[in-house]
Amino acid sequence: MDILDKNKLIMNNEKKENNLNINNLKFEKDIIKDSYSFYSFNYSFIIFESIDKILYLIYSNNNNSIVFYDLIKNQIITKINNPHNKSISNFRHFLDIINKRDLIISVSAEDNNIKLWNIKNFECLYNYENVNNNGYLYSACFLNDNNNNYIITTNCAWKGISEPIKFFDFNGNKIKEINNSKEKTYFIDILYDKKLSKNYLITGNEGCIRSYNCNSNNIYRIYNDNDKKDHDCIVVYNDNEEIKLIDSSDDGNIRIWNFHSAKLIKKIKICDCDLYGMCLWNNDYLFFGCEEKLIKIIDLKKGIIIDNLKGHNNWVITMKKINHPEYGECLISQDLGKGQIKLWVIKNNI
């Protein structure tokens, strides 16, 4: 499932858009109080509506179990205990249309281990062990290309040279590799451009962002402002028929690029610390977490901060916008380490 299309039923329900009231977004409640997140600045939890119409929140708790939570009924469906030898860094969701099933992967960064799960019966379909030989398995994502399904992994070496980006099938076979110029790579995801009928791999690296043509394995564009910082969070979206890429880096700036030309459109200074957990709200606003323990709301058209949401006790590292049947448009956020997953709602929607 690609960056632009995933979770349309939840993320882009135009009937419930309420942009004019964004300043009325307020803390409502702690959904979960036993979550645990480990340095994954976009996907420490995932939210999606399943084929059987359950609105899932999937996260890791203090005991490093995988917890499947029903956001409509506000109750835990099940837990998978001890899925990895070490803590879970992130999750990804994939809608397998051909086989009519919802799949997720759980990634254990320190363990260099990925597990593929079928949500229907919470069965582990495959365990990808020792994915990298030299370093830290930061993230992974799904790709569907010509009805072939892959899991793509990346590497962030603490010592030595980072390894290539690797493509695995759902049976654990390594299909191919892409050389990522020996850079440390943090973020990874897929963009499917419908007009061109092409898949692009997007990586946030040490010093720049890269996109790759998934068919040729060649670099498509390099997005580089000579900032020489780590790029942890990326959002891609359609804006007036133009595909834009927004990224954050350790210098406290966000940068907005034309995806296909790699032209820098705008740079906005947000703060003097690292930015995490980017979330786009109806193409008009951008939410960021940061080391100041705040959620910052940026008006993209004006290029200014319009509000700071307080309530977290640590760095806010993951945020997702959803449409909830009771609350309408709302935001769900999580901070680093042992903390809460919080719900923020537009008060006049209740």
Secondary structure, DSSP 8 states (H G I E B T S, - for coil): --TTTTTHHHH--GGG--GGGGGGEEEEEEEEEEEEE-S-TTTSSEEEE-TTS-EEEEEEBTTS-EEEEETTTTEEEEEE-S-SSS---EEEEEEETTTTEEEEEEEETTTTEEEEEETTTTEEEEEE----SSSB---EEEEEETTEEEEEE--B-SSS----EEEE-TTS-EEEEE--TT--EEEEEEEEETTTTEEEEEEEEBS-EEEEETTT--EEEEE--S---B--EEEEEEETTEEEEEEE-TTSEEEEEETTT--EEEEEE--SS-EEEEEEETTTEEEEEETTSEEEEEETTTTEEEEEEE--SS-EEEEEEEEETTTEEEEEEEESEEEEEEEEEEGGG-
